């Protein structure tokens, strides 16, 4: 399992370009999406694509 790094303060950039945490660094487990969530997300994206395509096609078809 991957872990993400979080800062309970603010992120700042040093003069050399490095990121610094003005607070305490914490690790957060990266759980990601479940299979059901991924399927719902892809279904929703496909439905949005079809909806936008239909609206554009109707605008072009109707005078």
C-alpha positions in Angstrom: 0.0 0.0 0.0 1.3 3.4 -0.9 1.3 6.3 1.5 0.9 10.0 0.9 2.6 12.8 2.8 0.5 15.5 4.3 1.5 18.7 6.1 -0.7 20.0 9.0 0.7 23.5 8.3 1.4 25.2 5.1 3.7 24.2 2.3 6.5 26.7 1.4 9.2 26.8 -1.2 12.8 27.4 -0.2 15.2 29.7 -2.2 16.7 26.5 -3.7 13.2 25.4 -4.9 12.6 22.6 -2.3 9.3 22.2 -0.7 9.2 22.7 3.1 6.4 22.0 5.6 5.8 24.7 8.1 4.2 22.3 10.5 4.3 18.5 11.1 4.6 15.9 8.3 2.1 13.1 8.5 1.6 10.0 6.4 -1.8 9.2 5.0 -2.7 5.8 3.5 -3.6 5.9 -0.2 -6.6 3.7 -0.4 -7.6 4.6 -4.0 -10.9 3.8 -5.6 -12.8 0.6 -5.1 -13.9 -1.4 -8.1 -17.5 -0.2 -7.7 -16.4 3.4 -7.4 -14.2 3.1 -10.5 -17.1 1.6 -12.5 -19.5 4.3 -11.3 -17.0 7.0 -12.3 -16.5 5.5 -15.8 -20.3 5.1 -16.3 -20.8 8.7 -15.2 -18.0 10.0 -17.6 -19.5 8.0 -20.5 -23.0 9.4 -19.8 -21.7 12.9 -19.7 -19.8 12.4 -23.0 -23.0 11.0 -24.6 -25.1 13.9 -23.2 -22.8 16.6 -24.5 -22.5 14.9 -27.9 -26.3 14.7 -28.2 -26.7 18.4 -27.3 -24.0 19.4 -29.9 -25.6 17.2 -32.5 -29.1 18.6 -31.9 -27.7 22.2 -32.1 -26.2 21.5 -35.5 -29.3 19.6 -36.8 -31.9 22.2 -35.7 -31.8 25.5 -37.6 
